[in-house]
Amino acid sequence: MTSTVAQGSTAVVTGASSGIGAAAARRLAAAGYRVVLTARRAERIEALAEELSAAGHAAVAYPLDVTDRAAVDAFAGSLERVDVLVNNAGGALGLDPVAQGDPADWRAMYEVNVLGVLHMTQALLPALIASGAGTVLVVSSTAGHGTYEGGGGYVAAKHGTHALTETLRLELVGEPVRVIEIAPGMVATEEFSLNRFGGDPERAAQVYAGVAQPLTADDVADTIAWTVTRPQHVNVDLLVVRPRAQVSNTKVHRES
């Protein structure tokens, strides 16, 4: 089963400044999409756009904070065509138990992981429908399908992401738009755990200690590109992807 990308097809990727977002942009560009890179850090996405353009791909950068609805609406108004939206922007803050969790961290996680997806999807949905073959892809997490101690705020946010995605799929039945959810488990990227622990490299490294081969950003990007490039009548509702060493959010094989 193969699929071709129509000439001029445009894929918008949020959180494209690093990690899964940057890797997904590279994969989609290689598949033939014109990629629109969004993230708050302009210099990062501009450098990636230059890299992709130098390789012969069509890519543009647009600095954007997905939690800013006015900015998202302005961004949507600047686009002539949208075929794919990859809602990747997100993140975790802290690992405190519920009893000591910082409400500000919980609010920030909800803002980016849930409302950011809502803003982008609402703003781009008319164009996705108008394309006649649109795709909304949401990068959630296995945290949206299970719980673990210390993860209350992030787990709550990612459960919200999953619920939004599943509801959207029900509501769009009959429209020419697919709704796909990719739920990664343990992924060793350069920034996810570092950001979670306030820039503490030692604490971030402990997340992956003893795990022989956690997933990489490109592993997840591969699943994103694969699901997006299936024939339009094929919808991959939910794809959970973990490293072999991880069988649940709380059971991971670590070598001594």
Order of alpha helices (4+ residues) and beta strands (2+ residues): beta-alpha-beta-alpha-beta-alpha-beta-alpha-alpha-beta-alpha-beta-alpha-alpha-alpha-beta
